[in-house]
């Protein structure tokens, strides 16, 4: 083969190799399935509340399982009052009520009432009624309103008696003890004459109330017995609480700073569902319309009594 022919063949082969290399693609490396990164699960937390069929469904703002839960409206104990038998808190001024010159009106309140508003903003608009009622107290008559077996959902700062003074203290500020005992007494006896204001005066006359400390524990340990009820101190084991309520008793807790107070306070337990307690907080309609987990309330209890007849 001539030298020229061999050179031609070599050039053709080289051209073919170059074309083949130009068409070659390099695949990107693929991770084996066992090394693939898993897809993260996205959890959306819902906060706040929704309303459906007049039932308030509340989503807790934390992951805590002991957050208090709203009582569905059809499960709130039906009680009587002079304004609306089925909605015992509706007559109270709500905090969406905007009084003209509100800050000025607050500054002109007696010091105790200003303190109540500062510590418990829920009280604000009802307590502002003081300016209208201080010289012309609201008259009220509970005669025939409550029947034996009702649980009056009294609030100590209700303007019907919140501005009534026990010694030198306003019921709105220091009247939790008499308000709780009034509710319990009417429940067991049906005697509407012992409303919170009257009970407050009686507690003071009997030496169960002091301006520096409010109501002493003796208001229940001795005072309830003076009124014809039975009262005994009980342990705060959940089984004891449930058994006591099942027997028809009402329970009074003296609680320390926490969910219900910044200092000391009396609340009443009126029922339970499993480990959730129904509480009447006479300083808060909001708290009174929730179910409270036993484990959450337990560390706040300083004293506990069972009332019955």
Secondary structure as UniProt FT lines:
FT   HELIX           3..23
FT   HELIX           33..35
FT   STRAND          48..52
FT   TURN            53..54
FT   STRAND          55..59
FT   TURN            65..66
FT   STRAND          69..70
FT   HELIX           73..75
FT   TURN            88..91
FT   TURN            95..96
FT   TURN            100..101
FT   HELIX           102..107
FT   HELIX           111..119
FT   HELIX           121..123
FT   HELIX           124..127
FT   TURN            128..129
FT   HELIX           130..133
FT   TURN            143..145
FT   TURN            148..149
FT   TURN            156..157
FT   TURN            159..163
FT   STRAND          165..166
FT   TURN            167..168
FT   STRAND          169..170
FT   HELIX           171..174
FT   HELIX           176..189
FT   TURN            192..193
FT   HELIX           196..205
FT   TURN            206..207
FT   STRAND          209..210
FT   TURN            211..213
FT   STRAND          214..215
FT   HELIX           219..223
FT   HELIX           224..226
FT   TURN            227..228
FT   STRAND          230..233
FT   HELIX           238..246
FT   TURN            247..248
FT   STRAND          250..255
FT   STRAND          265..273
FT   TURN            274..275
FT   STRAND          276..280
FT   TURN            282..283
FT   HELIX           285..288
FT   STRAND          290..293
FT   HELIX           294..298
FT   TURN            299..300
FT   STRAND          301..308
//
